[in-house]
Amino acid sequence: SENQTVLDVGSGTGRLLRLLENQNPQFIGFGVDISEGMVEEARKNFPQFKFQKANAELLPFEDGKFDKIICSASFHHFPHPEDFLREANRVLKPGGELVIAEIHFPKFILPMLNWYILKFNSEGDVRVYAPNEIVTLLRKNGFLVKTPSYFLQVQLHCGFRE
């Protein structure tokens, strides 16, 4: 809708906001990423949006600023996901929506995958979540949760601020 404020958390190169712009040219896009290099690249590529370096668990915005927060393929990087969810809840407007998109792995693979991540990964992946774990975290942190939906290998979780 018109002049909707959208925050992309873990915005990387900014491409997701650009894709959203194709569907809705009217929105005001913000992006945060922990990597200075990513933020610089995003600013260069998409000057129509506001990008800044920030930690997802300490968002540099005032309360109730955003209509929507999107967190695509970055939730599993957060060391303290509950801190992120509290922050997301704080900066969303009442009724605002948080969308978490994560790759969906079959359940039996998760323990193995998490073991592998802990042992070998230097990318900062903290762990992989089963869908019900994300739902539980959302509910615990003040979100009303719609049933997760699946699109190919992606699990989409939508939580609404009460």
N, C-alpha and C positions, 0 to 999 in steps of 0.2 A: 504493500500500500504506500501511499504518498509519504515521502520524507520519513520513512521508517528508519530507525537507527539500528544498525547491525554491527556486532563485534565478532570478528574472527579471531579466536584464540589459538595461537600456534599458526599464524598466518603464512609463514614461509615466504614464498615469492609473491604472494598476493593474488594468485590465480583464481582461488575460490571466489573472492569478492568480484573479480572480473566476470566469472561465469554467472554469478547472481545478478550482476548488472544487466546481462543480456535479457534476463526474465523481467527485471524491474528496474528501469533506469532512474527511478525517482528516489531510491534509498540513499542514506548517508552511511558510508562504510568506514569502519575503523578496523585496524588489525594490530595485534600485539604478537611479538615473537621474542624469545630469549636470545636469539642470535642477531648481533649487530649487523653482520653481513647480509642476512636474509632481509632485515628491515631496510637496509640501504638499497638492495636490489628491488624490493617491492616498491619503495618510493620512486625509484627510477622508472620502473615499468608502468606503474599505475598511480600517477600523481593526483588523480581525482579522489583517492582515498587517503585517510590519515593513518600512517603506520608509526608505531613506536616500539622501542625495545622495552620489554617488561616481563616480569615473572607472572605466570598465570595464577599463582597462589597469592599474589598481592597486586591486584589490578589498579592502575593509576587513574581511576574514574570516580566521579561522585555517585552517590546512591541513586538508583532508579533512572539511570541514563538511557538504557537500551531496551528496545522492543524485542530484540532477538540476539542470542549469542550462539555462535556455531563453533564447535570444537571437533574438527575433522582429523582423524588419525593422529591425534596428539595426546589424548587422555591418558594413554598407557605410558607416556613419558613423565607424568607428574608424580614426584615423590610423595606428595601429600594430597591425594585427590579430594579429600574432604575440605581442605583449605580452599582449593579451587572452587568447589561447589558452593561453599559459603560465600565466597567472593562473587561468583556468578549470580547467586541469589540477591546479593546486596546491590549489584549494579544493574540488575534487571528492573524494569517497571513492574508494578503489580500486574499480574496476568501475562507478563512477558514469557518468552519461550526460550528454553535452552535445548539445543540439538547436539547430541553427541553421536558422531559416526565413527565406528571402529570396525576394523576387519573382524569378521566372524570366523572363528576356527571351531571345528567339531570338538565337543567336550573332552573326548579321550586324549586329544593332543595337548590340551592346556598344561597339565603338570610337566610334561616333557619340554614343552616350549618355554615355560617359565624357568625350568632348570637350565635350559640352554642359554636363555637370556642372561641369567645371573652369572653363568660360568664364562661365556664367551663374548658377550656383547659390550662394546665400548660406546655405542651410540646413545646411551642414556635411556634405553627402553627400561622401564621399571618393572612392568609385568603385563600380562595379558589377562583381560577380564572375561569371565563367562557373563552372558547377558543378564542373568538374574542378579549377579553381583553389582552391576551398574545400576539396575533398577533399585536394589536395596539401598545403595549409596545415595541415589537421587532422593528417594523417599525420606531417608534418615536426615537429609539436609534441607528439608522444607519444600520439596518439589512435588507437585501432583504429576503422576506419570501415566502417559498413554502406553498401551501395549507396544513393545518394541516391534519394529517391522524389519524385514530383511530384504535386501536388494542384492542379488547375486551373493558376493562374499561380504557384504557390508551389513552390519547391524545398526539400525537407527533408533536412538532413544530420544524421546521428547519429554522434557519436564517443563511444567509451568509454575511460575512463581505464584503463590497464593495471594 
